Every structure is written in structure tokens, then in C-alpha cells.
């Protein structure tokens, strides 16, 4: 056996394998997911589904089932029998497609939306906002990286406009969260500086998108958990056969009473046992918290601009905090209500008028499942307001976007009637 033959025996299989991998990733692959896969993906709350594209684009384009995006964060994982996905399967003509977990704040949702912007044109969505997103530093870099991959970043960069204040703002935020190293960071620096990407940049972006699209088409259907089989489907028939709001509220109140018997916070027994009972240092631990100054206000603004670009009709819900927990931890409720007021002002000033403000409802037994997430009666009330918005024809939204809400002045403004009027006079009328 010659040396060449020996070398081929050693390295030949590796070379062939590498060539096959390259061919698989470079040659265009088209995927079509089954209805069962879409059904499971809609409630999986999977980071793979969140930051990729093929499954959610197919779901939003589906002609057989009406999937509606529900954007939010960790509250969507509180799956009791009154959860929106269970209620919709039992009573409604649509199915929520859930996009939300801990850390999926405004900016991750922007890139998520951008991945399916064609499918969102002139459609309806639900967007849940937690005032607790609006901390001093905004979204955590690690959380952002976990839910936002290179595929989403490049898809956004491909259409980014350096003349747009919204896109320049987003590029600056990407540099801050991802760093200025690597191709995405360098491309974002150009956009942030108001410079267009070069032809070489765009060719490279398109090449990378092609590879990542193939990976998505081939593998994203494998990363779906069993939420539908284990947490949604078994609960559908636990609901009454016919919809009656009063009966559902009464049933939710009974469930809440049965499942909150071992604590004075009116939270789920197992949550109290695992998260509160033995925890130390919680009393007055939130005494100095404030959600009034945060980059999250600017991040929310670019989400609103994305919704306006696609002429998407959105209903927003502002979450409450458990009143008994608030008293124990010392969280300032006047501050919390001011935060909700600031969020509502930003929404309504630009034509986003469909708002469920639950910020004052954290003292209702059975409304919240734990310290910061609604459940039971809260979900019933939420469904009672959201379902008619989705199922019935709504007036076409008239959005009036204003870049003043990207400003540092707005991000740091403590809202009062007087300074909101002053902000309107000085900034919004420019």
C-alpha cells in the first residue's frame, strides 16, 4: 500500500464527511412542517423556535389554523387550565403561538418580529408588557444572546436603514449587548454611524443567511418539548363545554383557593415551598427598586415602530405584581403605577390604544398565580378581553410614530401630569 493510499484511508472519510456537511448547508433546502409539529411548537416556548424562522413563518401563513402571536415573557409559561392556549383550544377559532420566557423583553421580541414581518402585515397580535422589564440596565446581555441568534441579527441587518433613527438606535443597542467584535458588531457600528453596508458586506450577509436558513429548515423541528401533550391537551376537557364568563371566574376562584392553602401571599403552594419558604433576606429587598429610568423604554419604542411598519393591530396587557408580596418586599406601588402610566402614555401617544392595564389588580385573590405572574382568574379575565379583539373585526389602527420616545430624556423621565405635558410640548410636536 502506497503512502498516498494510507493517507487517504486516514483522512479520506473526514474529507468526504466535511464535503457532505458543506453540501447540506450550502444547497437550498425547503422544509414543510406537519400540523402536529406546528401545534406542538406553538406552546413549546422554545428558544430555538424563538430565534429561528421556518416553523413560525409557516404557522403564521397557515390556512387551516389561525395562529396568533402572543409576545411576552415568563408569564406565558404559567399553564393552568385557564391559560390562553387551553381556553383557545376549547372555545375560540384561533390558536396562540407563544413567544415568551424569562428574558424575552422588548429587544429580543423586535428581532423575533422582524423574522416574520411579512406574515404580520395587517394581522393582529397580543403583547404582554411587564413593568419589571424596565430596570436600570434593561435586558441582560446573556438573556439577549440566549434568545437572539446570528440568524435573526443578520436578517435584521439585511434590511437595516442607516437613515432611520430607529435602526441606528437598534444598532447601538446591539453593539452594547453583543460587543463590537465580529462581523455583526462591525456591521452594526456602520449602521449606528449612519453609514450603509458595502456590497461585500451584503454578499457575506446573504451567504451566511443562506447557511443558517438551511440549518433552521433541517433541524428546528427537532427542538420541540412536550408542553402540548403534557400541559395543554390534558386540560382542555377540564374546562366547561360551553363558554360562560361567570362560571369560569367561579371555577378559577375555586382552583386558586384549593392551590394556595399554605401561605399568606396567595401564591401557588408549590411555588411557596420551592421559592419562598426557606429563602432569606426577602423582606424589604425591593424597597429601592425603580422602573422609571431604563433603556427598555427605547427598546419598546423600536418594537412599536416595527408593529407600525407592518400595520399590525396589537392589544397590550400591562402586568400586575402580587400586592401581598409587594408589601413584604417593600416594592413601591406608587412607583409601579407611575411606570404603568409612562408605558401607557408612550403607547397611546402613538395610536396604540388597545390596552389592558392590570397594574392595579394585584390585590385580588386568585388573580395571580405567584408573586409576579397572573393565573386562574387573571387568565380568565385576560381571555375575556383578548378573544373578542382577535375574533371580531377591529378599526384599522392609525399610528403616529415619534422618535422623541427614543430619547434619553424620555427614558429618564419620571412621569407626572405636568412633565408629561411639558414633554409633549417640547418634544412630541417637533
Secondary structure, 3 states (H helix, E strand, C coil): CCHHHHHHHHHHHHHHHHHHHHHHHHCCCCCCCCHHHHHHHHCCCCHHHHHCCHHHHHHHHCCCCCEEEEECCHHHHCCCCCCHHHHHHHHCCCEEEEECCCCCCHHHHHHHHHHCHHHHCCCEEEEEECHHHCCCCCCCHHHHHHHCCHHHHHHHHHHCCCCCHHHHHHHHHHHHHHCCCHHHHHHHHHHHCCCCCCHHHHHHHHHHHHHHHHHHHHHHHHCCCCHHHHHHHHHHCCCCCCCCHHHHHHHHHHHHHHHCCCCCCCCCHHHHHHHHCCCCCCCCCCCCCCCCCCCHHHHHHHHHHHHHHCCCEEEEEECCCCHHHHHHHCCCHHHHHHHHHHHHHHHHCCCCCCEEECCCCCCCCCCECCCCCECCHHHHHHHHHHHHHHHCCCCCCCCCCCHHHHCHHHHCCCCCHHHHHHHHHHHHCC
